[in-house]
Amino acid sequence: MTRRLVTRSARRLPGGRRGGGRAGAARTPLARSRPDPRRAVPVSPVLRTAAAYAWRLLVVGAATYAVFVVLGRFHEIALAVFLGLVAAAMLRPPADLLARVMPRGLAVACALICSIVLVLGGLALVGEAVAGEWPALVREFKVGLGRIQTWLEGPPLRLDTHVLGDAQSRIGDYLSSHRSTLLSTALSGAGRVVAVFTVAALGLFCSVFFIYSGDRQWSWFCGQLPEGARERVAAAGRAAWRTFTGYTHGIVLVAATNAILVGIALFVLGVPLAVPLALLEFVAAFVPLIGSPVALGVAAVVALAVKGPLVACLVVALIVVIGQIEGHLLHPLVMSWAVRLHPMVVALSVVAGAIAAGIVGAVVAVPLVSVAWSVRQSLRVARTG
């Protein structure tokens, strides 16, 4: 009896707890399984992935915004460099051909001089056509406005004559009362003309060096980078230049084809100023999807004022036909060597570029997106390889 009591008392631990036995062993796992309130709650893998992509998107967005801010501050320089690259993409092949029979510098000079003479000759032809047809056009335009007014007064519109007369008088009153504002706008437009010539001269200056030694300049730039990044940057640069050159050649060919078709159609329909309107179509075709309809809309207004509603309807039908030819034939065939983008991506790029930088942004948006996509594909292939 005494030994049993001693054994039981020896099994008691300090604090009144009993050690040993199955009861103590059973309590230990239960005590360890209690949740620790200080332990952090595990984050969902979906939330963790979304957060990782979110901060990366924020960094990319901030970097893109910073790039656009810098380009906005120095948009004249950026535009001049872009024009220099366009001229290099167009004139480097003929300069390379001429360099086989003459020194490189002389070949570059011949290519540039011939291109400048071609552009100035086209502008002179347009100016002569406008000057020759201007008196007859003004006379026919006044008659056409009277014809349009008569048509608006008849069925099915039946507009009031006083409403049309009030509109014309209001336009005249506005022009007379805002003469100073219009004069200041014209003066600011003259300042913009000076800025345009400055950008064109700087772009010509850049194009000389891009055509003459653009590959050596790029090799020098790649040589300044860390050794591990040189090969990838060089491959990305080659892909970007191939895409930019292909897009430039393709869009010029598409614009020239559209201008020729529009010029022939307007000449057959007897619409005046067919050559200037064709040149307008050539320039407007550099803005994908929306440039050609806008230029042909101007041609439709001229046809409505001079030739009447029937010819204007034929010009509108011409808009639809040329749009179908451009979208389903010219772009798939001519742009096959460049990166082909989805039409929705092209439309969004044009609108975003127009919002960011006006007409210039609408022109440069699609080639920039194409080049960026090409660089991304090139880096992806280099990484997987």
Backbone torsions as a table, in degrees:
resi	resn	phi	psi	omega
1	MET	NA	-44.0	179.7
2	THR	-65.4	-39.6	179.8
3	ARG	-66.0	-35.9	179.9
4	ARG	-67.0	-39.9	178.4
5	LEU	-66.7	-37.4	178.6
6	VAL	-65.7	-39.8	-179.8
7	THR	-65.0	-42.2	179.1
8	ARG	-66.0	-39.6	179.7
9	SER	-70.8	-28.3	178.3
10	ALA	-72.4	-24.9	-180.0
11	ARG	-79.4	-15.1	179.7
12	ARG	-74.9	137.2	179.6
13	LEU	-97.9	162.8	176.9
14	PRO	-62.0	140.8	-177.9
15	GLY	93.9	4.9	176.1
16	GLY	88.0	-1.6	179.7
17	ARG	-86.5	147.7	-178.1
18	ARG	-100.7	126.7	178.3
19	GLY	-95.0	160.3	177.8
20	GLY	75.2	177.2	177.4
21	GLY	77.5	175.3	-176.7
22	ARG	-77.2	-28.3	-178.2
23	ALA	-65.7	-44.0	178.3
24	GLY	-65.6	-39.5	178.3
25	ALA	-66.9	-29.4	180.0
26	ALA	-76.2	-29.0	-179.0
27	ARG	-75.4	-27.8	-174.5
28	THR	-62.2	-47.3	177.8
29	PRO	-64.3	-34.8	178.9
30	LEU	-65.7	-39.0	178.6
31	ALA	-67.8	-35.0	179.7
32	ARG	-75.0	-26.1	-178.3
33	SER	-78.4	-6.2	177.3
34	ARG	-67.8	134.4	-179.6
35	PRO	-68.0	137.1	178.2
36	ASP	-85.6	119.1	-178.3
37	PRO	-64.5	-19.9	-178.8
38	ARG	-81.6	-12.1	-179.8
39	ARG	-73.6	135.2	-178.4
40	ALA	-71.7	145.9	177.8
41	VAL	-74.6	130.6	-178.4
42	PRO	-64.7	139.1	-179.9
43	VAL	-83.2	140.8	179.2
44	SER	-64.7	138.5	178.0
45	PRO	-59.9	-34.2	178.8
46	VAL	-65.3	-44.1	178.7
47	LEU	-65.2	-38.8	179.1
48	ARG	-64.4	-41.8	178.1
49	THR	-65.9	-41.6	178.7
50	ALA	-63.3	-40.0	178.6
51	ALA	-65.5	-39.5	178.8
52	ALA	-62.9	-44.3	178.0
53	TYR	-68.9	-33.3	-177.7
54	ALA	-64.5	-47.2	-178.4
55	TRP	-70.3	-30.0	175.2
56	ARG	-66.9	-41.6	177.6
57	LEU	-64.5	-37.1	177.0
58	LEU	-63.1	-41.2	179.2
59	VAL	-66.3	-43.2	179.2
60	VAL	-64.5	-42.1	177.9
61	GLY	-62.6	-41.4	177.8
62	ALA	-64.6	-41.0	178.5
63	ALA	-65.2	-41.7	178.4
64	THR	-63.6	-42.4	178.2
65	TYR	-62.6	-40.3	178.6
66	ALA	-64.2	-39.6	178.3
67	VAL	-62.9	-43.5	179.8
68	PHE	-67.9	-33.8	176.7
69	VAL	-64.5	-43.4	179.1
70	VAL	-64.9	-43.8	178.4
71	LEU	-65.0	-34.2	177.0
72	GLY	-66.6	-35.5	178.3
73	ARG	-70.7	-32.4	-177.8
74	PHE	-123.1	46.0	-173.8
75	HIS	-68.8	-28.3	177.2
76	GLU	-64.5	-42.2	179.3
77	ILE	-67.1	-43.7	179.1
78	ALA	-61.6	-40.7	178.7
79	LEU	-67.2	-37.9	178.2
80	ALA	-64.7	-41.5	177.9
81	VAL	-64.8	-39.4	177.8
82	PHE	-62.7	-44.0	177.5
83	LEU	-63.9	-37.3	175.9
84	GLY	-63.1	-39.0	177.2
85	LEU	-67.1	-39.3	177.2
86	VAL	-62.4	-45.2	178.5
87	ALA	-63.2	-38.4	178.2
88	ALA	-66.9	-39.1	178.7
89	ALA	-64.5	-33.4	-178.6
90	MET	-84.4	-36.0	-170.1
91	LEU	-102.8	-9.9	-179.8
92	ARG	-66.3	-42.5	177.1
93	PRO	-58.4	-48.9	177.0
94	PRO	-65.5	-32.3	176.6
95	ALA	-65.6	-37.9	177.0
96	ASP	-65.0	-38.0	177.4
97	LEU	-66.3	-42.6	179.2
98	LEU	-69.3	-27.7	-179.5
99	ALA	-68.5	-13.5	177.1
100	ARG	-73.6	-23.5	-176.7
101	VAL	-116.3	-3.4	-179.1
102	MET	-150.2	166.9	177.8
103	PRO	-59.5	154.7	-175.2
104	ARG	-60.8	-45.3	-179.6
105	GLY	-62.2	-41.3	178.7
106	LEU	-67.4	-36.3	178.1
107	ALA	-64.7	-41.9	177.7
108	VAL	-63.8	-42.2	179.6
109	ALA	-63.6	-41.8	179.1
110	CYS	-64.3	-42.0	179.7
111	ALA	-63.5	-43.3	-179.7
112	LEU	-67.7	-44.0	-178.3
113	ILE	-64.9	-42.0	179.0
114	CYS	-64.5	-39.4	179.0
115	SER	-67.5	-40.3	178.8
116	ILE	-64.9	-42.5	178.2
117	VAL	-62.7	-38.8	179.1
118	LEU	-64.5	-44.1	-179.8
119	VAL	-65.8	-47.0	179.7
120	LEU	-64.4	-35.8	176.7
121	GLY	-64.4	-40.6	176.6
122	GLY	-63.5	-42.1	177.6
123	LEU	-65.0	-39.1	177.5
124	ALA	-64.9	-38.0	177.9
125	LEU	-64.1	-40.9	178.8
126	VAL	-66.5	-42.9	178.7
127	GLY	-61.7	-40.2	178.7
128	GLU	-66.5	-38.1	178.8
129	ALA	-66.4	-41.0	179.0
130	VAL	-66.8	-43.2	-179.6
131	ALA	-64.0	-37.2	-179.0
132	GLY	-72.3	-34.0	-176.1
133	GLU	-98.7	-2.1	-172.9
134	TRP	-64.2	-47.7	-179.4
135	PRO	-60.5	-45.7	178.7
136	ALA	-65.2	-35.1	-179.8
137	LEU	-66.6	-41.4	178.8
138	VAL	-62.8	-42.5	180.0
139	ARG	-64.4	-47.2	179.7
140	GLU	-67.3	-30.9	-179.5
141	PHE	-68.9	-39.4	176.9
142	LYS	-64.4	-42.8	177.2
143	VAL	-63.5	-38.7	179.9
144	GLY	-66.7	-36.2	176.5
145	LEU	-64.3	-39.3	175.1
146	GLY	-64.4	-38.3	178.0
147	ARG	-65.5	-39.4	178.2
148	ILE	-65.9	-40.1	178.6
149	GLN	-63.0	-41.5	177.3
150	THR	-63.9	-39.5	179.6
151	TRP	-67.4	-36.3	178.6
152	LEU	-70.4	-28.7	179.0
153	GLU	-76.8	-20.5	-179.0
154	GLY	-89.9	-176.6	178.8
155	PRO	-70.3	148.0	7.6
156	PRO	-95.1	-3.7	-174.6
157	LEU	-78.4	-47.5	177.8
158	ARG	53.8	51.5	177.0
159	LEU	-74.2	149.6	-178.7
160	ASP	-72.6	140.7	179.3
161	THR	-64.9	-36.2	-179.2
162	HIS	-66.3	-33.0	178.5
163	VAL	-64.5	-44.3	179.2
164	LEU	-67.1	-40.4	177.6
165	GLY	-64.4	-39.3	177.3
166	ASP	-64.0	-37.2	178.7
167	ALA	-63.7	-44.0	178.6
168	GLN	-64.5	-41.2	178.8
169	SER	-67.1	-36.1	178.4
170	ARG	-65.9	-38.7	177.4
171	ILE	-63.3	-43.3	177.9
172	GLY	-64.3	-41.6	177.7
173	ASP	-63.7	-38.9	179.5
174	TYR	-64.4	-42.4	-179.7
175	LEU	-65.6	-38.6	-179.7
176	SER	-73.2	-36.4	-178.7
177	SER	-79.0	-25.3	-179.1
178	HIS	-109.1	35.3	-178.4
179	ARG	-65.5	-40.1	179.7
180	SER	-66.0	-39.4	178.6
181	THR	-64.6	-42.8	178.4
182	LEU	-64.5	-36.0	178.5
183	LEU	-65.9	-42.5	177.9
184	SER	-66.1	-36.1	176.1
185	THR	-64.1	-39.3	177.9
186	ALA	-65.1	-39.9	178.7
187	LEU	-65.8	-40.3	176.3
188	SER	-65.5	-33.9	174.6
189	GLY	-64.0	-35.8	175.8
190	ALA	-64.6	-38.9	175.8
191	GLY	-63.2	-36.6	177.4
192	ARG	-67.2	-34.0	176.7
193	VAL	-62.5	-41.0	176.8
194	VAL	-62.7	-41.8	177.9
195	ALA	-63.6	-37.7	178.4
196	VAL	-63.6	-44.0	178.7
197	PHE	-65.6	-35.0	177.6
198	THR	-64.8	-45.4	178.6
199	VAL	-63.5	-40.5	179.2
200	ALA	-63.9	-41.2	178.3
201	ALA	-65.2	-41.5	178.1
202	LEU	-66.7	-38.1	176.6
203	GLY	-64.4	-38.9	175.7
204	LEU	-63.8	-40.5	178.4
205	PHE	-62.9	-42.5	178.2
206	CYS	-67.2	-37.4	-177.5
207	SER	-64.6	-32.0	179.0
208	VAL	-58.7	-46.7	-177.7
209	PHE	-75.9	-32.8	177.4
210	PHE	-65.2	-40.5	-179.7
211	ILE	-73.4	-40.3	-174.6
212	TYR	-72.2	-46.4	-173.8
213	SER	-145.6	41.7	180.0
214	GLY	-64.9	-38.7	-179.8
215	ASP	-66.8	-37.9	177.6
216	ARG	-68.6	-35.7	175.9
217	GLN	-63.7	-41.2	179.1
218	TRP	-68.3	-39.1	177.1
219	SER	-62.8	-39.5	177.1
220	TRP	-64.0	-41.0	179.6
221	PHE	-64.2	-44.2	178.7
222	CYS	-64.4	-31.8	178.8
223	GLY	-68.3	-19.8	178.9
224	GLN	-84.3	-9.0	-178.4
225	LEU	-84.5	164.7	173.0
226	PRO	-58.3	149.8	-172.3
227	GLU	-61.7	-33.0	-178.6
228	GLY	-71.4	-21.8	-176.8
229	ALA	-101.6	-4.7	-174.2
230	ARG	-64.5	-46.4	-175.5
231	GLU	-65.4	-42.5	-179.8
232	ARG	-66.7	-41.6	178.8
233	VAL	-66.3	-39.2	178.4
234	ALA	-64.1	-42.4	177.8
235	ALA	-65.2	-40.9	177.8
236	ALA	-64.2	-39.0	178.1
237	GLY	-64.5	-40.4	177.7
238	ARG	-64.3	-41.9	178.2
239	ALA	-65.4	-40.5	179.4
240	ALA	-64.1	-43.7	-179.3
241	TRP	-68.3	-37.5	177.1
242	ARG	-62.9	-42.6	179.1
243	THR	-68.0	-44.1	-179.2
244	PHE	-64.2	-42.2	178.3
245	THR	-64.1	-44.3	179.1
246	GLY	-63.1	-41.9	179.1
247	TYR	-66.0	-41.7	-178.9
248	THR	-63.4	-47.7	178.1
249	HIS	-61.6	-41.6	-177.9
250	GLY	-66.5	-44.8	-177.2
251	ILE	-69.8	-33.2	176.4
252	VAL	-66.5	-41.2	178.7
253	LEU	-66.0	-41.0	177.2
254	VAL	-63.8	-44.0	179.9
255	ALA	-64.0	-41.5	178.9
256	ALA	-64.8	-40.5	178.6
257	THR	-63.9	-44.8	177.9
258	ASN	-61.2	-43.0	-179.0
259	ALA	-63.5	-41.0	179.3
260	ILE	-64.8	-44.2	179.1
261	LEU	-63.1	-43.3	-179.6
262	VAL	-66.4	-43.1	179.5
263	GLY	-61.0	-43.6	179.4
264	ILE	-64.8	-44.1	-178.0
265	ALA	-65.2	-43.6	179.5
266	LEU	-66.9	-35.6	177.6
267	PHE	-66.4	-40.8	179.1
268	VAL	-66.1	-38.8	-179.9
269	LEU	-76.2	-9.6	179.0
270	GLY	79.8	19.9	179.0
271	VAL	-76.2	130.2	179.8
272	PRO	-69.1	163.1	-179.4
273	LEU	57.2	44.4	-179.4
274	ALA	-66.0	-39.5	-179.0
275	VAL	-68.2	-48.0	176.2
276	PRO	-61.4	-38.0	178.2
277	LEU	-67.8	-34.2	175.0
278	ALA	-66.4	-39.5	175.7
279	LEU	-64.3	-38.4	175.3
280	LEU	-61.8	-39.1	176.2
281	GLU	-64.4	-38.8	178.3
282	PHE	-61.9	-45.1	-179.4
283	VAL	-69.3	-41.8	-176.4
284	ALA	-69.5	-23.9	-179.2
285	ALA	-66.9	-14.9	177.3
286	PHE	-72.7	-12.2	171.5
287	VAL	-100.1	103.4	-173.6
288	PRO	-62.3	149.1	171.8
289	LEU	73.5	-40.5	-173.7
290	ILE	-114.1	-16.5	-176.5
291	GLY	-68.6	-49.3	-178.2
292	SER	-63.3	-44.6	176.9
293	PRO	-60.5	-35.9	179.0
294	VAL	-66.2	-45.3	179.4
295	ALA	-63.4	-42.4	179.2
296	LEU	-71.5	-25.1	172.8
297	GLY	-64.3	-39.3	174.7
298	VAL	-62.2	-42.9	177.4
299	ALA	-62.7	-36.1	178.4
300	ALA	-67.0	-37.1	177.8
301	VAL	-65.2	-42.9	177.6
302	VAL	-63.1	-42.2	179.1
303	ALA	-65.5	-36.3	178.6
304	LEU	-66.7	-39.4	-178.0
305	ALA	-75.1	-29.1	-173.1
306	VAL	-102.2	-43.3	-172.7
307	LYS	-108.6	-10.1	177.4
308	GLY	100.9	176.4	-174.8
309	PRO	-65.3	-33.0	-176.9
310	LEU	-63.6	-49.2	179.0
311	VAL	-66.1	-35.6	176.9
312	ALA	-63.1	-39.5	176.8
313	CYS	-65.0	-36.6	176.5
314	LEU	-65.5	-36.6	176.9
315	VAL	-67.3	-38.4	175.7
316	VAL	-63.0	-40.7	175.1
317	ALA	-62.8	-34.7	175.6
318	LEU	-62.8	-36.1	177.0
319	ILE	-59.3	-45.2	-179.1
320	VAL	-65.6	-44.2	-177.5
321	VAL	-64.7	-46.3	-179.3
322	ILE	-66.5	-35.3	176.0
323	GLY	-62.7	-40.5	177.6
324	GLN	-67.6	-40.4	178.7
325	ILE	-65.0	-42.0	-179.0
326	GLU	-67.3	-42.0	-175.0
327	GLY	-77.3	-34.6	-173.4
328	HIS	-106.9	-10.8	-178.5
329	LEU	-122.8	-54.9	-172.9
330	LEU	-70.6	-50.5	-177.5
331	HIS	-63.2	-46.1	177.9
332	PRO	-63.1	-33.8	-178.0
333	LEU	-83.3	-47.9	-173.4
334	VAL	-76.3	-35.7	-177.1
335	MET	-88.4	13.9	-175.1
336	SER	-65.9	-27.4	-179.9
337	TRP	-85.9	-11.4	177.6
338	ALA	-99.2	172.6	178.0
339	VAL	-71.0	124.4	-180.0
340	ARG	-91.8	122.9	-179.3
341	LEU	-104.0	154.7	176.8
342	HIS	-66.1	143.7	179.8
343	PRO	-56.4	-33.3	177.7
344	MET	-66.0	-38.9	177.3
345	VAL	-65.0	-39.8	178.2
346	VAL	-63.5	-44.8	-179.1
347	ALA	-63.8	-45.6	179.6
348	LEU	-64.3	-37.4	179.2
349	SER	-65.6	-42.6	179.8
350	VAL	-64.0	-44.8	-179.2
351	VAL	-65.9	-43.4	179.1
352	ALA	-63.9	-40.9	177.5
353	GLY	-65.1	-38.2	177.8
354	ALA	-66.2	-38.4	177.9
355	ILE	-67.1	-39.3	-175.9
356	ALA	-75.7	-41.0	-172.9
357	ALA	-142.2	23.7	175.3
358	GLY	70.0	-144.4	-177.5
359	ILE	-63.1	-39.4	179.9
360	VAL	-62.4	-42.1	177.7
361	GLY	-64.1	-37.6	177.2
362	ALA	-65.0	-32.8	179.8
363	VAL	-73.7	-43.8	-173.2
364	VAL	-89.0	-6.5	-174.2
365	ALA	-65.5	-49.7	-175.3
366	VAL	-65.4	-46.6	176.6
367	PRO	-62.5	-34.9	177.9
368	LEU	-66.0	-43.1	178.0
369	VAL	-64.9	-40.3	178.4
370	SER	-62.9	-43.3	179.0
371	VAL	-65.2	-42.6	179.2
372	ALA	-62.5	-41.3	178.5
373	TRP	-67.0	-38.9	178.3
374	SER	-64.6	-41.7	177.9
375	VAL	-63.6	-41.3	178.8
376	ARG	-62.6	-43.3	178.0
377	GLN	-64.6	-39.5	179.3
378	SER	-64.4	-44.0	178.1
379	LEU	-66.7	-33.9	178.7
380	ARG	-67.1	-42.6	178.2
381	VAL	-65.1	-41.5	179.0
382	ALA	-64.8	-34.2	-179.4
383	ARG	-72.2	-41.1	179.9
384	THR	-73.6	-28.8	179.6
385	GLY	-76.2	NA	NA
